[in-house]
Structure formats: C-alpha cells, structure tokens
Amino acid sequence: MLRGFKGPVTVVSPEAKAYKNQVAQAVRYAGFRLPIAGKVAVHLQLYPKRPQDWEKRQAADPLSWDQSVKCLDIDNARKVLYDALSGVLFDDDRWIWKDSAERMVPDGEARVVVSVRSLR
C-alpha cells in the first residue's frame, strides 16, 4: 500500500480547460445564465467538416459519400461535450435521463448542435 495515495486523480489538460471555457461562453451567448436543475433530455447533432472534394465524392457515390468523411466518434464527442456542459448547462451529467445523438451530412464547417430540455 502506498502512503498518501488516495486513488485515481484526474488531470485536466490546458486544451480541455480552453474547450470548457468555449462551451461555457457559447451557452451564455445562447441565453443560459444558470444550469438547468433536475432531469434533462439531451440530443446532439454532430456535423463533420465538409471536405473540399465533396462534390466529386457525391458524384461517385450519391447514397453514401458522407461515410468517407472523417468525423469524431459519437460516443467520444458525447463524453467530451457532456463533461464541458456539466455545471454550465445542466448541474451534472448524472441528470441526463434521455440521451440521443446523430451524425449529420457534412454541409460546411464542423460543429455540434446541442438541444437540451428539462424533464420536470
């Protein structure tokens, strides 16, 4: 047994801190001043960046050209975003009772659209 060891320690990187600050600014810009109290439902729309050659890809494979576009994994995006939104848009991610996400067809810059509603 190690003396003074109290278990795992989470170290937040400077990039993670900067991302959380960006998310908090976006939430405030959207008009939220306090976190939503209680149970919430969250829906994410994850838009990958549309590549410059998207028209060529679409002509070659009209039905699934967007499958070849690089995009974050939905589960990874969800975890990072929920950590950033905790204490900002909702009290803690333990209050998320409904959760859904979808990857969208690239239509411009990479972005995520977040919809949150109270379940009270």
C-alpha positions, 0 to 999 in steps of 0.5 A: 500500500502506498502512503498518501495515495488516495486513488485515481486523480484526474488531470485536466489538460490546458486544451480541455480547460480552453474547450470548457471555457468555449462551451461555457461562453457559447451557452451564455451567448445562447441565453443560459445564465444558470444550469438547468436543475433536475432531469434533462433530455439531451440530443446532439447533432454532430456535423463533420467538416465538409471536405473540399472534394465533396462534390466529386465524392457525391458524384461517385457515390450519391447514397453514401459519400458522407461515410468517407468523411472523417468525423469524431466518434459519437460516443467520444464527442458525447463524453467530451461535450457532456463533461464541458456542459456539466455545471454550465448547462445542466448541474451534472451529467448524472441528470441526463435521463434521455440521451440521443445523438446523430451524425449529420451530412457534412454541409460546411464547417464542423460543429455540434448542435446541442438541444437540451430540455428539462424533464420536470 
